[in-house]
């Protein structure tokens, strides 16, 4: 996605043979604790459609020696359970 966005809702797909086992969207910041980040409609749809197979990897201090990653599995489920706050930007009917 560095050159062009694929609009598939993920940056990386992990496969075991022909089986797609994981979809990963990477969200990075050069800051230490910036919590808010944006996701696109295709990313949210991919998360909704793939459940536990969908992960967001939140990278803090990107390009720095003290970087760290917070993995978020199934953000739609976490949102429905009230464990993740999402402020929708667009609505499509």
N, C-alpha and C positions, 0 to 999 in steps of 0.2 A: 504493500500500500504506500510505500514511500514515494513512488512515482505517480501512481494513479489509484484511486479508491475503487475497490472491486464491487461495492454496493451489495455484497453478499451478507454483510452483518458480522463478519469476523476477519481477523488478520491471518490466523494460522488454523489449519485443520490438521488434526492428528489422526492417522489411520493405523489400523492393524490389518494388514493385507488390504482387502477391499472395503473393510468395515470402518466407517467414520465413527471414531470413539470420543472425539473431543473437538469443540470449536472454541478458539481463544481469541478474544478481542483484547488488545493491549492499549491501555490508557496510561500515558506517562506525563510526568511533570518534573521540572528541575528543582522544585521546591521540596522541603522536608515533610510538610504536613498538610498541603492543600487537599481538602477532602472532596470538594465538589468537582465533577467532571460531566461532560456532555456525551450522550450517546445518540445516534441517529435512529430514525424510524426503522430502517433495515436491521440495525443492530438489536433493537428491542424485539422486533418480530422474530429474528433468529433465536434470541434468548427464549422467547415464549414458545417457539416451535420445537426447541431442542432440549428444554428442561435441564436435567442434571448434566447433560453433555456440554452445556454452554458455560464458559468461564470468562470472567474479566480478570485480567492481570493488571493491577494498579501498581505502576512503578513510580516510586518516589526517588528524588535525587538522581534522576536519569543522567547518564554520562558523568557521574561522580563516583569516586571510590567507595563512598558510604551509601550507595543506593540500596534500596530494599523493595521487595515485591509483596503485595497483599493480594492473594488469590480470592476471588469471589465466585462461588459456584451457584448457578441457577439464580440470577438476580431477580427474575420475575417472581419466583417462589418466595424469596426473602422479602420482596416488596409486599406481596399478598399477606405475609405473616407479620407485617409491621416492623421488620428488622432492617429495612432499607428504605430510605426516603427517596421518592422520585417525583419530580415536578414536571408533568408533561408539557410539551411545547406545542405539539400538533395533535389534532384529532382527525381521523379519517373514518368515514362511514361507508 
